[in-house]
Amino acid sequence: MYMKTCPRIPLTSEERACLDRKEHDQVPNEMSDITWRIFRIMSEFVEGFQFLSTLSKEVTIFGSARLAPTSHWYQEAVKLGNLLAEHDFTVVTGGGPGIMEAGNKGAHDAGGASIGLNIQLPMEQRINPYVNGSHAFHYFFTRKVILAASAQAYVYFPGGFGTMDELFEILTLIQTKKSEPVPVILVGTAFWRPLDAFIRSTLYEEFDTISKEDIGLYTIVDTAEEAFEHIRHTSDRTFF
């Protein structure tokens, strides 16, 4: 009988060092690798959710890591972070540069809670200097789950593939009722309108792959002030 096998993913040097400190000699190496990886993934989820449980009134900001401080959208993200912190919201980002840095900077400069859920890279821990509370992840996918888990609003500035991935994951969770219907705000009319047109004309009208109400799952605005108006009266929420 044919048995499908999963490809073996080599452990990182850090994982191997941790595993070598354990006494797993009686277990075949491949099984040790898989078991260790599963437990590490579990621990990242547990620690991530524990970290989130210490926060309140979170708003998660997404956007490109490539936008410089001279960018108009970087400046708008600073404004939004500032507005949120002034009204006692917790600003959560991926902790990196660009829009993430901008949101954290705005919150930090206003004396608010500025949180970074950052990723550990081989040579460095990629985190911007405006974070005053952080949690680091080894795996991108566990970090992504925690970023999406409990915010009472999600804000998306212009970004690339990662931003699009994060946007459509949240929209899918809300569409399928796996998440509460919370505000999803897209900042930057010039950037987001072409995508909105594609969703309306191609996904809905031409191919009928979404429902009409799905188009209402997000709101497009052009300024930090407009974004904040959609956030200010939202309620704190628990995990999805």
KASUL-V11887 format. One record per pair of residues at least 4 apart in sequence whose ideal C-beta (glycine too) atoms are under 8 Angstrom apart, sorted by the first residue. I is the first residue (numbers start at 1). J is the second residue. If there is no record, write none. Layout:
BEGIN
i;j
I;J
I;J
END
This chain:
BEGIN
i;j
8;30
8;33
9;33
9;37
10;33
11;15
11;16
11;19
11;33
11;36
11;37
12;16
12;138
13;17
14;18
15;19
15;36
15;37
15;40
16;20
17;21
18;22
18;36
19;24
19;32
19;33
19;36
22;36
24;32
24;35
27;31
27;32
27;35
28;32
29;33
30;34
31;35
32;36
33;37
34;38
35;39
36;40
37;41
38;42
39;43
40;44
40;138
40;139
41;45
41;139
41;142
42;46
43;47
44;48
44;137
44;138
44;139
44;142
45;49
45;142
45;145
45;146
46;50
47;51
47;135
48;52
48;117
48;135
48;137
48;142
48;143
48;145
48;146
48;149
49;53
49;146
49;149
49;239
50;54
51;55
51;135
51;146
52;58
52;146
52;149
52;150
52;239
55;90
55;92
55;113
55;115
55;133
55;150
56;90
56;236
57;88
57;89
57;90
57;152
57;236
58;89
58;90
58;91
58;92
58;115
58;150
58;151
58;152
58;236
59;84
59;89
59;90
59;91
59;92
59;151
59;152
59;153
59;154
59;155
59;231
60;92
60;93
60;147
60;148
60;151
60;153
60;154
60;155
61;77
61;80
61;81
61;91
61;92
61;93
61;99
61;100
61;103
61;155
61;157
62;93
62;94
62;99
62;100
62;147
62;154
62;155
62;156
62;157
62;159
62;162
62;163
62;166
62;167
63;67
63;73
63;77
63;98
63;99
63;100
63;102
63;103
63;156
63;157
63;158
63;159
63;163
64;98
64;99
64;157
64;158
64;159
64;160
64;163
65;94
65;96
65;97
65;98
65;99
65;100
65;162
66;97
66;98
66;160
67;71
67;73
67;74
67;98
67;99
67;102
67;157
67;158
68;74
68;98
69;74
69;75
69;101
69;102
70;74
71;75
72;76
73;77
73;99
73;102
73;157
73;158
73;187
73;188
73;191
74;78
74;98
74;99
74;101
74;102
75;79
75;102
76;80
76;102
76;157
76;187
76;188
76;223
76;224
77;81
77;99
77;102
77;103
77;106
77;157
77;187
77;224
78;82
78;102
78;103
78;105
78;106
78;109
79;83
79;106
79;223
79;224
79;225
80;84
80;103
80;106
80;155
80;187
80;224
80;227
80;228
81;85
81;91
81;102
81;103
81;104
81;105
81;106
81;107
81;108
81;109
81;110
81;112
81;114
82;86
82;106
82;107
82;109
82;110
83;87
83;106
83;224
83;225
83;228
84;89
84;90
84;91
84;106
84;107
84;112
84;228
84;231
85;89
85;91
85;106
85;107
85;108
85;109
85;110
85;111
85;112
85;113
85;114
86;110
86;112
87;228
87;232
88;112
89;112
89;113
89;231
90;107
90;112
90;113
90;115
91;103
91;104
91;106
91;107
91;112
91;113
91;114
91;115
92;115
92;116
92;117
92;147
92;151
93;99
93;100
93;101
93;103
93;104
93;115
93;116
93;117
94;100
94;116
94;117
94;118
94;119
94;143
94;147
95;100
95;104
95;115
95;116
95;117
95;118
95;119
95;126
95;127
95;128
95;131
95;134
96;100
96;101
96;116
96;118
96;119
96;126
96;127
96;128
97;101
97;126
97;128
98;102
99;103
99;157
99;158
99;159
100;104
100;116
100;128
101;105
101;128
101;130
102;106
103;107
103;114
103;155
104;108
104;114
104;115
104;116
104;128
104;130
104;131
105;109
105;114
105;128
105;130
106;110
107;112
107;113
107;114
107;130
108;112
108;114
108;130
108;131
108;132
109;130
113;132
113;133
114;130
114;131
114;132
114;133
115;131
115;132
115;133
115;134
116;127
116;128
116;131
116;133
116;134
116;135
117;134
117;135
117;137
117;143
117;146
117;147
118;125
118;126
118;127
118;131
118;134
118;135
118;136
118;137
118;143
119;126
119;136
119;137
119;138
119;140
119;143
120;125
120;136
120;137
120;138
121;125
121;126
125;136
127;131
127;134
127;136
135;146
137;142
137;143
137;146
138;142
139;143
140;144
141;145
142;146
143;147
144;148
144;165
144;166
144;169
145;149
147;166
148;154
148;166
148;169
148;170
148;173
148;179
148;240
149;239
149;240
150;237
150;238
150;239
150;240
151;182
151;237
152;182
152;183
152;231
152;234
152;235
152;236
152;237
153;182
153;183
153;184
153;185
153;230
153;231
153;234
154;170
154;182
154;183
154;184
154;185
155;185
155;187
155;227
155;231
156;163
156;166
156;167
156;184
156;185
156;186
156;187
156;192
157;163
157;187
157;188
158;163
158;187
158;188
158;191
158;192
159;163
159;164
160;164
161;165
162;166
163;167
164;168
165;169
166;170
167;171
167;184
167;186
167;218
168;172
169;173
170;174
170;179
170;184
171;175
171;184
171;214
171;217
171;218
172;176
172;178
173;178
173;179
173;240
174;178
174;179
174;180
174;181
174;182
174;184
174;217
175;210
175;214
175;217
178;240
179;240
180;237
180;240
181;217
182;234
182;237
183;219
183;230
183;231
183;234
184;217
184;218
184;219
185;218
185;219
185;220
185;221
185;227
185;230
185;231
186;191
186;192
186;196
186;218
186;219
186;220
186;221
187;192
187;221
187;222
187;223
187;224
187;226
187;227
188;192
188;220
188;222
189;193
189;220
189;221
189;222
192;196
192;220
193;197
193;220
194;198
195;199
196;200
196;220
197;201
198;202
198;203
199;203
199;204
199;210
199;215
200;204
200;205
200;215
201;205
201;206
202;206
202;207
203;207
203;209
203;210
204;208
204;209
204;210
204;211
204;212
204;214
204;215
210;214
210;215
213;217
219;230
221;226
221;227
221;230
222;226
223;227
224;228
225;229
226;230
227;231
228;232
230;234
END
